[in-house]
């Protein structure tokens, strides 16, 4: 293929963003597109298709199985960081929560130096990517408190099918809504309006007709097999982007070298090489190709084509933790399935196969809230501001967002099973399961002040990157999270609407879970139990070059003529919740930008 076939575009990574861009560029039959994906096609794999089986993909061959370096802020723990390695990328293995960003944080993208990347400029791309399909019956709408859908912001014709995973058979879904109404903290608007705060029933990327995961491969990838102008190679690992120098001194990509069935093949492109390899592999490939911090590249014996110190920096992520409370007898939870009790599995399989119903239809969560932190200004005033000269603008941007009374500094969520957040298990639900049944009240960061970095550890393509998120390196993050955990335990758990579902003196998932009413006890619990919420982004930021940027607003890598990045690496600032909806939107906008050129 390499000698005679030269497509217009080579897309490195057939993941969440790569397949969107491949689909949109190839709508023009005269445009030739080649997609190179290191993983496999899971389109017929029940682990990808059945919503509840998502945790079985964590740590599997469909996961890059990366982990962080030891984190001083977490007592020296290393954190496992799942990244999808399959057609569809992380959208093939995640918990399917489809969460909206806030207008303020997307507007901040533009204010940081990216004209056209504000809320007004991105809303059409969000809407273009998905179709929201609400429950057809009034009973379910009322049970889940869905009275807020605003057609102005709702996707109605996009490829990704989005529905509400909550079901009327589960009383905790309604209790969540009623509890927030009782606290006067129910959502005050459609979350997709970008201006909401409070609790609601969240959406998920599950097709309500088939009750299967709707993801980049099923929605954007499958149609590509019918197009003669697209080729997709799986099990193909790109080693490096092949560069030449232009007369103007810029680097130009002429193609890529990739491992196909153990042999190195060269693929050339007529126009652009498009990186869609994800937050860790995109900066890794840039560095292996000679684009990055000059000192780092020279240390690893790599020829420097572009000295670009921002590559791999600005890494952002959300941490999450939770408290699991034993439920009263008769409440349906996912614990029997997690313990792999044969009777529970058989019953769930029967319900799913025969009726498209039951616990197999539900992924990670059904109940969510965007929550402010009380007295946040007073709290932040007591703590250090930015930690370095390069952090001042970032600190000021985050602070301005979370100080607004209608802005989220923490997400609250409910997970209908126990969580073992220590690192013994393959995923955040752990492997050592208690015999009782639980519901977990959790919290996740919206806008951390801490930022990290990811860089190559050697010039070997097979070496894992050196991932250092620097979790809790800014002290405000721990303070905010510990207070959120306390609020779950002292406000939400004892609410009149939720109390009847928990045993009065029931078990909890961890001995320290009984000690969080004291702030120091809450901090200890957080440090010992937090893990990634799987929302890493920002490692090849769309920012002015002098601010540490890697790409310009046209997504072209600085110092290159024709390398673009279209994945979550380019986020200058992490959105408030699960980033999948924003990855789809950025990819849709990226395709429009590339077409416009």
Secondary structure, DSSP 8 states (H G I E B T S, - for coil): -TTT-EEEEEEE--SHHHHHHHHHHTTSTT--EEEE-SSB--TT-HHHHBGGGGGGGTTSTTB--EEB--BGGGTTB--EE--B-BTTGGGGTS--EE----HHHHHHHHHTT-TT-SHHHHHHHHHHHEEE---SSHHHHHHTT-----TTT--BS-SEEEEE---TT-HHHHHHHHHHHHTT-B-SS-GGGT---EEEE-EESEETTTTEE--HIIIIIGGGGG-TTEEEESSEEEEEEEEEE-TTS-EEEEEEEEEETTEEEEEEEEEEEEE-SHHHHHHHHHHHTTEE-HHHHHHTT---SEE-TTTT-SBB--EEEEEEEEB-TT---SHHHHTT-HHHHHHHHHHHHHHS-SGGG--S-SEEEEE--TTHHHHHHTS---SSGGGHHHHHHHHHHHTSTTS-SEEEEEESS----STTSSSTT-S---SS-EEEEEEEESS-S--BEEE-SSS-TTS--EEE--TT-SHHHHHHHHHHHHHIIIIITTSHHHHTTB-TT--BSSGGGGS-SSHHHHHHHHHHH-EE-S--B-TT-BS-GGGT-SB-TT-BBTTBSSEEE-SGGG-SS--SS-SHHHHHHHHHHHHHHHHH-
